[in-house]
Amino acid sequence: MDNGSAKRPGHQNDSGKAWATVRGHLRESAGVRLFDQWLKPIELIDSGEADTIRLALPSAFMTNWVRNHYADRLVAEFRALLPDIRKVSIETRAASVAPAVLTVETSSAPVVKPAAPSARPALDSRFTFDRFVVDSSNMVAFNAARALAEPGKPRFSPLFLHSGTGQGKTHLMHAIGHAFLAACPEASVILMSAERFMFEFVSAMRAKDTHAFKTRLRAADMLMIDDLQFIAGKDATQEEFFHTINEVMGAGHRLVISADRCPQGLDGVETRITSRLSVGLVADIKTPDLALRRAVLERKLADLPEAKVPADVLDLLATRITANIRDLEGSLNRLVAYAQLTGEAIDLDFAVATLGDVLRGAERRVTIDEIQKAVSAHFELKPVDLVSARRAVVVARPRQIAMYLAKRLTTRSLPEIGRKFGGRDHSTVIHAVRRIEALRDTDREIDGAVRMLLRELEG
């Protein structure tokens, strides 16, 4: 009798063909440099089970990077080709090191089933309060997060955290979950992205059974939704989200929301939602200053005892990579990983050679938000138009130009750019970039607009 996980004939052949296709997609979307550095070393391992894909990399650094940046993408790619796949494991291929495994469960059924009250969310063990570096730029948000995690009646709710990308919002949300569950082990805690909220809601609607979805979220003792800006312009999702937060707040439960801007600045999100989320505590996390960036690197380096990184290299990273903490930590990880793979010692010359693209990108410091504002102003649109579903050419062409500029002027990956434009797929970004590249050769008006925007954004 087939239990759904037994190995089936031809499974390895199927997964091998699927992996070849997935690698091709990754190569196209990531670009040559990123693909060769991080994704090309991935190898497919025979899992022995029909519902499992195992991928392996040569070092823990590379494993962690792929896990943090491409886990969801890999699951989606394999599921699109092999619907029976339920697990994708990303492991370290090193006999002397215990495998660092990320297992992502995917459900073959479209209906979301209610979780048990004591179910644990998928919290990242690295993201705790004691590992969060605090200074004046994030102290209010940090103290508010700790206060909300305390047992007993919450002093305030909701907590709304906002900042630019990679400043620590997600870290604090995971830390809240860890601390609250440590104090209240039987509590029900749900942490999901707004994108996941929409996906599960749409899946439940298609299955004509939204009861389980609503029950699970509204019964949670603590509900945390990350990156709320993703639901901008999504009317049906916003309707459900509004009723969900009303139920959670009405029951006196804890609610934590994060976004890339304050509630009133969320273009495309209904006023009744932003007003409701403003009644609690709104805390922003400012751009980290030099002292905080240096402290973050020291904390990160403490987790890498085998790595030897001179002080002048840390100073270079802290001085030049100023936009956000995620880029800063990622650059240190990349530097150490390259040194391990090449056997070279880390010094200033090695750092500049390895991180040249990052350091040049950091000099520009252009953000996708700035690009969207500049493009919408140039074409007399609202920024929300660029993330909407509107397909009229008066909106679609400026949107393509904005995507083109985001690819050219930022270091964001194609999936990240797509998410900033209303959750669009990476293939949409590729099409937009190629379309504008072609039009610049044939359409003087388009080329002139792009040149003007480049001058404006590059200062």
C-alpha positions as CSV (number, residue, x, y, z in Angstrom):
1,M,0.0,0.0,0.0
2,D,1.4,3.4,-1.0
3,N,1.8,5.7,2.0
4,G,2.7,8.7,-0.1
5,S,6.4,8.7,0.9
6,A,7.6,5.4,-0.5
7,K,10.2,5.7,-3.3
8,R,8.6,5.3,-6.7
9,P,10.3,4.0,-9.9
10,G,11.8,6.8,-11.9
11,H,11.7,9.3,-9.0
12,Q,15.3,10.2,-9.2
13,N,15.1,10.6,-12.9
14,D,12.0,12.9,-12.5
15,S,13.8,15.0,-9.8
16,G,16.9,15.2,-11.9
17,K,15.0,16.6,-14.9
18,A,13.2,19.0,-12.6
19,W,16.4,20.1,-11.0
20,A,17.9,20.8,-14.5
21,T,14.9,23.0,-15.2
22,V,15.0,24.8,-11.9
23,R,18.8,25.5,-12.3
24,G,18.0,27.1,-15.7
25,H,15.4,29.3,-14.1
26,L,17.7,30.3,-11.3
27,R,20.6,31.1,-13.7
28,E,18.3,33.4,-15.7
29,S,16.8,35.3,-12.8
30,A,19.8,35.5,-10.5
31,G,22.4,36.6,-13.1
32,V,25.7,35.0,-13.8
33,R,27.7,36.3,-10.9
34,L,25.2,35.5,-8.2
35,F,24.4,32.1,-9.7
36,D,28.0,31.1,-10.0
37,Q,28.8,32.2,-6.5
38,W,25.9,30.7,-4.6
39,L,23.6,28.6,-6.7
40,K,25.9,26.7,-9.1
41,P,27.5,24.6,-6.3
42,I,24.1,23.1,-5.2
43,E,23.9,19.4,-5.9
44,L,20.8,17.2,-6.0
45,I,21.0,14.2,-3.7
46,D,18.8,11.1,-3.9
47,S,16.4,11.3,-1.0
48,G,15.0,7.8,-1.4
49,E,11.5,9.2,-1.0
50,A,9.0,10.3,-3.7
51,D,7.8,13.4,-1.8
52,T,11.3,14.8,-0.9
53,I,14.0,16.8,-2.7
54,R,17.4,17.0,-1.1
55,L,19.9,19.7,-2.1
56,A,23.4,20.0,-0.7
57,L,26.1,22.7,-0.7
58,P,29.8,22.5,0.2
59,S,29.7,24.8,3.3
60,A,27.5,25.9,6.1
61,F,27.9,29.5,5.0
62,M,26.5,28.8,1.5
63,T,23.8,26.6,3.0
64,N,22.6,29.4,5.3
65,W,22.7,31.9,2.4
66,V,20.6,29.8,0.1
67,R,18.3,28.9,2.9
68,N,17.7,32.6,3.7
69,H,17.3,33.8,0.2
70,Y,16.0,31.0,-2.0
71,A,14.2,28.4,0.2
72,D,10.7,29.6,-0.8
73,R,11.7,30.0,-4.4
74,L,13.1,26.4,-4.6
75,V,9.9,25.0,-3.0
76,A,7.7,26.8,-5.5
77,E,9.9,25.8,-8.5
78,F,9.9,22.1,-7.6
79,R,6.2,22.1,-6.7
80,A,5.4,23.6,-10.1
81,L,7.2,20.7,-11.9
82,L,6.5,17.9,-9.4
83,P,3.2,18.4,-7.6
84,D,3.8,15.4,-5.3
85,I,6.8,17.1,-3.6
86,R,6.2,17.9,0.1
87,K,9.7,18.5,1.4
88,V,12.7,20.4,0.1
89,S,15.8,19.9,2.4
90,I,18.9,22.2,2.0
91,E,21.9,20.6,3.6
92,T,25.6,21.1,4.1
93,R,27.6,18.5,2.2
94,A,30.5,18.1,4.7
95,A,31.4,14.9,6.6
96,S,32.9,16.8,9.5
97,V,30.0,19.1,10.0
98,A,26.5,18.1,11.1
99,P,24.1,18.9,8.3
100,A,22.3,22.3,8.6
101,V,19.0,21.2,7.2
102,L,16.0,23.4,6.3
103,T,12.9,21.3,5.7
104,V,10.0,23.1,4.1
105,E,6.6,21.4,4.3
106,T,4.2,21.9,1.5
107,S,0.6,20.7,1.5
108,S,-0.9,18.9,-1.5
109,A,-4.3,19.8,-0.3
110,P,-5.6,23.3,-1.1
111,V,-7.5,23.7,2.1
112,V,-5.6,25.1,5.1
113,K,-6.3,23.1,8.2
114,P,-6.5,24.7,11.6
115,A,-3.4,24.3,13.7
116,A,-3.5,22.8,17.2
117,P,-3.5,25.4,19.9
118,S,0.0,24.5,21.0
119,A,1.4,24.4,17.5
120,R,4.8,26.2,17.2
121,P,5.4,28.6,14.4
122,A,8.5,28.3,12.3
123,L,10.7,30.7,14.3
124,D,14.3,31.2,13.3
125,S,16.5,30.2,16.3
126,R,19.0,33.0,15.4
127,F,16.5,35.8,15.9
128,T,16.2,36.3,19.6
129,F,16.2,39.4,21.8
130,D,19.7,38.7,23.1
131,R,21.1,38.7,19.6
132,F,19.5,42.0,18.6
133,V,22.0,44.8,18.7
134,V,20.4,47.9,20.3
135,D,21.1,51.6,20.1
136,S,19.1,54.8,19.9
137,S,17.9,54.0,16.3
138,N,15.9,51.0,17.3
139,M,15.6,51.2,21.1
140,V,11.9,52.1,21.2
141,A,11.0,49.2,18.8
142,F,13.1,46.8,20.8
143,N,11.6,47.8,24.2
144,A,8.1,47.7,22.8
145,A,8.7,44.2,21.3
146,R,10.0,42.9,24.7
147,A,7.0,44.4,26.5
148,L,4.5,42.8,24.2
149,A,6.2,39.4,24.7
150,E,5.6,39.5,28.5
151,P,2.9,37.2,29.9
152,G,-0.3,38.6,31.3
153,K,-2.6,41.2,29.8
154,P,-0.7,43.1,27.1
155,R,0.0,46.8,27.9
156,F,-0.8,47.7,24.2
157,S,-1.8,46.0,21.0
158,P,-1.2,46.1,18.1
159,L,2.5,46.8,17.8
160,F,3.3,48.2,14.4
161,L,7.0,48.1,13.4
162,H,8.2,50.0,10.3
163,S,11.5,50.6,8.6
164,G,13.3,50.2,5.4
165,T,14.3,46.7,4.1
166,G,16.7,44.7,6.3
167,Q,16.7,46.9,9.4
168,G,15.6,44.2,11.9
169,K,11.8,44.1,11.8
170,T,11.6,40.4,11.1
171,H,14.3,39.7,13.7
172,L,12.2,41.4,16.3
173,M,9.0,39.6,15.3
174,H,10.7,36.2,15.7
175,A,12.2,37.3,19.0
176,I,8.7,38.2,20.2
177,G,7.5,34.8,19.3
178,H,10.4,33.1,21.1
179,A,10.0,35.1,24.3
180,F,6.2,34.8,24.4
181,L,6.3,31.0,23.9
182,A,9.0,30.6,26.5
183,A,6.7,32.4,29.0
184,C,3.5,30.8,27.7
185,P,4.4,27.4,26.2
186,E,0.8,26.4,25.4
187,A,0.0,29.7,23.6
188,S,-0.9,29.7,19.9
189,V,1.5,31.9,18.0
190,I,1.2,32.5,14.2
191,L,3.9,34.4,12.3
192,M,3.5,34.8,8.5
193,S,4.2,37.2,5.7
194,A,1.4,39.2,4.2
195,E,2.2,37.4,1.0
196,R,1.6,34.1,2.8
197,F,-1.6,35.5,4.3
198,M,-2.9,36.3,0.8
199,F,-1.8,32.9,-0.6
200,E,-3.6,30.9,2.1
201,F,-6.7,33.0,1.9
202,V,-7.0,32.7,-1.9
203,S,-6.4,28.9,-1.7
204,A,-9.1,28.6,0.9
205,M,-11.5,30.7,-1.3
206,R,-10.8,28.5,-4.3
207,A,-11.5,25.4,-2.2
208,K,-14.8,27.1,-1.1
209,D,-13.8,26.6,2.6
210,T,-12.5,29.7,4.4
211,H,-13.7,28.6,7.8
212,A,-10.5,26.7,8.8
213,F,-8.3,29.6,7.7
214,K,-10.4,32.2,9.6
215,T,-10.6,30.0,12.7
216,R,-6.9,29.4,12.9
217,L,-5.8,33.0,12.6
218,R,-8.6,34.6,14.7
219,A,-8.1,32.1,17.5
220,A,-4.3,32.8,17.8
221,D,-3.1,34.2,21.1
222,M,-0.5,36.1,19.1
223,L,-0.8,36.9,15.4
224,M,2.2,38.5,13.6
225,I,2.0,39.6,9.9
226,D,5.3,40.7,8.2
227,D,5.6,43.1,5.3
228,L,2.0,44.4,5.2
229,Q,2.7,46.6,2.2
230,F,2.4,43.5,0.0
231,I,-1.4,43.6,0.2
232,A,-1.6,47.1,-1.2
233,G,-4.2,47.1,-3.9
234,K,-5.5,43.6,-3.1
235,D,-9.1,44.4,-2.2
236,A,-10.4,40.9,-1.3
237,T,-7.3,40.2,0.8
238,Q,-7.6,43.5,2.6
239,E,-11.3,42.8,3.4
240,E,-10.4,39.5,5.1
241,F,-7.3,41.1,6.8
242,F,-9.5,43.9,8.3
243,H,-12.0,41.4,9.8
244,T,-9.1,39.2,11.1
245,I,-7.4,42.0,13.0
246,N,-10.7,43.2,14.3
247,E,-11.4,39.8,15.8
248,V,-7.9,39.4,17.2
249,M,-7.9,42.9,18.8
250,G,-11.5,42.5,20.0
251,A,-10.5,39.3,21.8
252,G,-7.7,41.1,23.6
253,H,-5.0,39.0,21.9
254,R,-1.6,40.2,20.7
255,L,-1.2,41.6,17.2
256,V,2.2,42.5,15.6
257,I,2.4,44.0,12.1
258,S,5.4,45.2,10.2
259,A,5.8,47.2,7.0
260,D,8.3,49.3,5.1
261,R,6.6,52.5,6.2
262,C,4.2,53.9,8.8
263,P,0.5,53.0,8.6
264,Q,-0.5,56.4,7.1
265,G,2.2,56.0,4.4
266,L,0.9,52.7,3.1
267,D,-0.4,53.7,-0.3
268,G,-3.1,51.3,-1.6
269,V,-4.0,50.0,1.9
270,E,-7.5,51.0,3.1
271,T,-7.8,53.8,5.6
272,R,-9.9,51.7,7.9
273,I,-7.0,49.2,8.2
274,T,-4.3,51.9,8.7
275,S,-6.4,53.7,11.3
276,R,-7.1,50.4,13.2
277,L,-3.4,49.6,13.2
278,S,-2.5,53.1,14.6
279,V,-4.4,52.7,17.9
280,G,-1.6,50.7,19.5
281,L,2.1,51.5,19.5
282,V,3.8,52.5,16.2
283,A,7.6,52.2,16.4
284,D,10.0,52.9,13.6
285,I,13.6,51.6,13.2
286,K,15.9,54.2,11.8
287,T,18.8,53.6,9.4
288,P,21.7,52.3,11.5
289,D,24.6,54.7,12.2
290,L,28.2,53.8,11.9
291,A,28.6,52.6,15.6
292,L,25.6,50.3,15.3
293,R,26.8,48.9,12.0
294,R,30.2,48.1,13.5
295,A,28.6,46.5,16.5
296,V,26.4,44.3,14.3
297,L,29.5,43.1,12.5
298,E,31.2,42.3,15.8
299,R,28.2,40.3,16.9
300,K,28.0,38.4,13.6
301,L,31.7,37.7,13.7
302,A,31.4,36.1,17.1
303,D,29.2,33.5,15.5
304,L,32.1,32.7,13.1
305,P,35.0,31.8,15.4
306,E,37.0,30.2,12.6
307,A,36.9,33.4,10.6
308,K,39.8,35.9,10.8
309,V,38.6,39.3,9.7
310,P,40.9,42.3,10.4
311,A,39.5,45.4,12.0
312,D,40.2,47.5,9.0
313,V,38.1,45.2,6.9
314,L,35.2,45.5,9.4
315,D,35.6,49.3,9.3
316,L,35.4,49.2,5.5
317,L,32.2,47.3,5.5
318,A,30.6,49.4,8.3
319,T,31.6,52.6,6.5
320,R,30.6,51.7,3.0
321,I,27.5,49.5,3.4
322,T,25.1,51.8,5.1
323,A,21.6,51.0,3.7
324,N,20.6,48.2,6.0
325,I,21.7,45.4,8.4
326,R,20.8,42.6,6.1
327,D,23.2,43.7,3.4
328,L,25.9,44.3,6.0
329,E,25.6,40.8,7.4
330,G,25.3,39.3,4.0
331,S,28.5,40.9,2.9
332,L,30.4,39.6,5.8
333,N,29.0,36.1,5.2
334,R,30.0,36.3,1.5
335,L,33.5,37.5,2.4
336,V,34.1,34.6,4.9
337,A,32.6,32.0,2.5
338,Y,34.8,33.2,-0.3
339,A,37.9,33.0,1.9
340,Q,37.0,29.5,3.0
341,L,36.4,28.3,-0.6
342,T,39.6,29.9,-2.0
343,G,41.9,29.4,1.0
344,E,42.9,33.0,0.9
345,A,43.4,35.3,4.0
346,I,41.0,38.2,4.4
347,D,42.5,41.6,4.0
348,L,41.5,44.9,2.4
349,D,42.5,43.9,-1.1
350,F,40.6,40.6,-0.8
351,A,37.5,42.4,0.6
352,V,37.5,45.0,-2.3
353,A,38.0,42.3,-4.9
354,T,35.3,40.0,-3.4
355,L,32.7,42.7,-2.6
356,G,33.4,45.2,-5.4
357,D,29.8,45.0,-6.8
358,V,28.3,45.5,-3.3
359,L,30.6,48.4,-2.4
360,R,29.8,50.1,-5.7
361,G,26.1,49.5,-5.2
362,A,26.4,50.9,-1.7
363,E,27.8,54.1,-3.0
364,R,24.6,54.7,-5.0
365,R,22.2,53.8,-2.2
366,V,19.2,54.1,-4.5
367,T,16.1,52.3,-3.2
368,I,13.2,50.8,-5.1
369,D,10.9,53.1,-3.2
370,E,12.8,56.1,-4.5
371,I,12.6,54.7,-8.0
372,Q,8.9,54.2,-7.8
373,K,8.4,57.7,-6.5
374,A,10.5,59.3,-9.2
375,V,8.9,57.3,-12.0
376,S,5.3,57.9,-10.8
377,A,6.1,61.7,-10.5
378,H,7.6,61.7,-14.0
379,F,4.6,60.1,-15.6
380,E,2.0,61.9,-13.3
381,L,0.9,58.7,-11.6
382,K,0.6,57.7,-8.0
383,P,3.2,55.2,-6.5
384,V,0.4,52.8,-5.8
385,D,-0.4,52.6,-9.6
386,L,3.0,50.9,-10.1
387,V,2.2,48.1,-7.7
388,S,-1.5,47.7,-8.8
389,A,-2.9,45.2,-11.2
390,R,-3.7,47.8,-13.8
391,R,-2.5,46.8,-17.3
392,A,-3.3,50.0,-19.3
393,V,-0.2,51.1,-21.2
394,V,-0.2,54.4,-19.4
395,V,0.6,52.4,-16.2
396,A,2.2,49.3,-17.6
397,R,5.0,51.1,-19.4
398,P,6.1,53.3,-16.5
399,R,6.0,50.1,-14.3
400,Q,8.3,48.4,-16.7
401,I,10.7,51.4,-16.7
402,A,10.7,51.4,-12.9
403,M,11.5,47.6,-12.9
404,Y,14.3,48.3,-15.4
405,L,15.7,51.0,-13.2
406,A,15.4,48.8,-10.1
407,K,17.4,46.1,-11.8
408,R,20.0,48.6,-13.0
409,L,20.4,50.8,-9.9
410,T,19.9,48.4,-7.0
411,T,21.5,45.2,-5.9
412,R,18.1,43.5,-5.3
413,S,17.4,40.2,-6.9
414,L,14.7,39.7,-9.5
415,P,12.3,38.0,-7.0
416,E,12.8,40.9,-4.6
417,I,12.1,43.5,-7.3
418,G,9.0,41.6,-8.3
419,R,7.7,41.6,-4.7
420,K,8.1,45.3,-4.5
421,F,5.9,45.7,-7.6
422,G,2.7,44.1,-6.2
423,G,4.1,40.6,-5.8
424,R,4.9,40.0,-9.4
425,D,6.9,37.0,-10.5
426,H,10.6,37.3,-11.4
427,S,9.8,36.4,-15.0
428,T,7.7,39.6,-15.2
429,V,10.7,41.6,-14.2
430,I,12.9,39.9,-16.8
431,H,10.3,40.7,-19.5
432,A,10.1,44.3,-18.3
433,V,13.9,44.8,-18.4
434,R,14.2,43.2,-21.8
435,R,11.3,45.3,-23.2
436,I,12.7,48.6,-22.0
437,E,16.2,47.7,-23.3
438,A,14.7,47.0,-26.7
439,L,12.5,50.2,-26.6
440,R,15.5,52.4,-25.8
441,D,17.0,51.5,-29.1
442,T,13.8,52.3,-31.1
443,D,11.8,54.8,-29.1
444,R,13.4,58.2,-28.5
445,E,10.7,59.2,-26.0
446,I,11.2,56.2,-23.8
447,D,15.0,56.5,-24.0
448,G,14.8,60.2,-23.1
449,A,12.6,59.4,-20.1
450,V,15.0,56.7,-18.9
451,R,18.0,59.0,-19.3
452,M,16.2,61.8,-17.3
453,L,15.3,59.4,-14.5
454,L,18.8,58.0,-14.4
455,R,20.2,61.5,-14.0
456,E,17.7,62.3,-11.3
457,L,18.2,59.1,-9.3
458,E,22.0,59.0,-9.6
459,G,22.3,62.6,-8.5
